[in-house]
Structures are given as C-alpha cells and as structure tokens.
Amino acid sequence: MPAVRQRVRRSARLQANSRTRPKAMELPPNPSTSRGRGKSRGRGSNPARNQPPKAAGPKIIVHWTRAQDLHHTDTLVTHLTTNPSDARTLFYEGKKTASSSTEECPSGRDKGDIYRILSKLIFEKDSEYSALYAEDPKKFDVSVGNRCTA
C-alpha cells in the first residue's frame, strides 16, 4: 500500500494572505488615496506620479536619401565642411583633446548643442518639416544625430 501524503495545513491567516497577495507577474492593487501616516509622513500624494505618462506624439520620419530631400544632407555636409571645428567635435575619436586654432570655435559646447544648431539650420525654414519642427525640435535634433552617426 502506498504511503499516504498528508495535506499541508495552513492557518487561516496564511490562507487569507495567499488569496490577497499578488501572483508573480500581477500588479499590486492601487494604494489608497487616504492621507494616513505612511512613509511620506504627511506630505500627501504626488499627483504627477499617479498619472499615466504623456503621449509621445506622432512619429516623425525624416527622409535624407530621397531625391527630393537631398538638400537636407547637402546643408548638413556644407555646414560641416565650412565649420571644421564642429566636424572635429562630432567625429574626433582620439583620447586626447583635438588641437584647434584659437580663431576656430565650435558652434556649441558639445555634440547635443551642435545637433540642435544643425537641425535648426536644416529644418526651421524647410517647406515640408517646418511646422513639425516648430512643435517638437528635439525630435529633429535626434534625427540629425542619427544621420551624423549613420
């Protein structure tokens, strides 16, 4: 005759906890909105934290290689060839600082500033992208940065 396995007995408290405790991939229930003495010590709730994140807006695709959009790339290349200090800041990979003459100064402090200046130069007066650039210029900064590193 096989051995009989005894069933594990659990106290009523453990049974209640196992029913209310979230499973591994389950989100915990929303905390109460009462202003009790919790960890925050009376500071109240943070309404910005409890709201869902803002929508990122429409995805913007900048075309660099289409025949009618080559002027974007031309403007980028022209700026970098006429401003070698910007090109040096964007593309220099040496460990030491790049040597430059005292009369040449880059357009910005770092790559992000130069990308911002380039995107403004390229897209601010563009017939296709000027309205979108006015709404969210940071997306165009990223596009210029991606084009420079591609």
N, C-alpha and C positions, 0 to 999 in steps of 0.2 A: 504494500500500500504506500503511495507517495506521501511525502511529508506535506502537511497542510501549512500553508503560509498564513501567518496571522496578518490581519489587516492593520495597518498603522493607525493608531488612534490619535486624533488631534483634538486639542482643546477647542472650545467654542470661540475663543479669541483668535486663535490661529486660523480657524476656518473663516472667520469674518475678514481677517486681514488678507487671506488669499483671494477672496472674492472682490475686494476693493482695490487691491494692488494692481497696477497696470502690468500687462504682459511685457515681454522683451521689446517689441517694436511698437508698442502702443504709447501714445502721448498721454501725459498725466492730465487730469482734469484741470480746467481753468481755476486759478486761485480766486478766493472770494474777494469781493471789492470792499469789504468792510475795513474800517481803519483801526484794526486792533494793534496791540503791541507785538509786532513781529520783529524781524531782523532790521527793518528800516527805522525802527524807533520813532514812529510818529511822523515821518516825512511824507506820508501819503503815497499814492501810486504815481508812477511815471506814465502819463497818457501817451507820450510818443513811443514808448516801448511796447505798449499794448496794441498799437495799431498795426495793420498789415503794411508791408513795405510799399513804397510808391512804385507805380508802373514806370518802366524804363523808357517808354515811348516807342515810336516806330523805329524799326531797324533801318539804318541808312546805309546804302551800298554806294560807295564812290567808285566809279569806273575810271581806271587810269590808262588802260591799254586800248580802249575802243578808238577808232579813227577820229570820231568827232570829239573825243575827250583827251587827246594827246597834249593839248595846250596846258593841262594841269601838270603833267610830267615835265613839259618844256619849261614852265615857270619855276618849278622846283629845281631843275638842273641849272637853269640860268642863275638863280639866286645863289646856289652853292658854288658855282664857278666864279661868280663875281665877288663872293664873300668867302674866301678860303678859311677864315677863322671859324666860321660856322661849320664848314665841312670838316675842319680839324676837330672841333668839339664833338660832332656827331660820329665821326668814323675813326678817330685815333684810338688805337688799341694798345699802345705802349704802356709800360708800367710807370715810367717817369712822366712828368708833365710835358706837354708839347711845347716846343720852342716857337715863339712868335715874336714878331717885331712889335715895338711899342705903339706904332700907329694903327695896327690892326686890332680891333676889339670885336669879339663875337656879339651877335645881336641880343643874346640872352645869357643868363648865368649858367644855365645847364641845358640839357637836351630838351626837357619839357618846355622851357621858355622858347627855344628855337623852333620846336614843333608848333607852338602856339603862333609865333610870328609868321611862319611859313603857311599855316592854314589860313590865317587872316589874309595874307598876300594872295593866296590862290583862290579862296572861296568867297571872300566878302563881296566882291563885285561880279561874281560868276552868274550867268543868266539862269543856269539850272539849279544851283545849290545855294544861292544867296539867302533865300527865305529859310531854308533848313539850317544854314549856318547861324543865322540870327537867333533861332530858337535854342540851339544847343551846340555852341562852338567846341565844347570838349570832345564830342564825338569825332569832329573833324581833326582835332589835334591827334587823336589816336590813329585816325586813318593816315595822316601824314607820317606819323611814326612807323606805322606798319609798312608803308610804302618805302620809307628810307631803309628799313632793315630787311626788306624782301629781296 
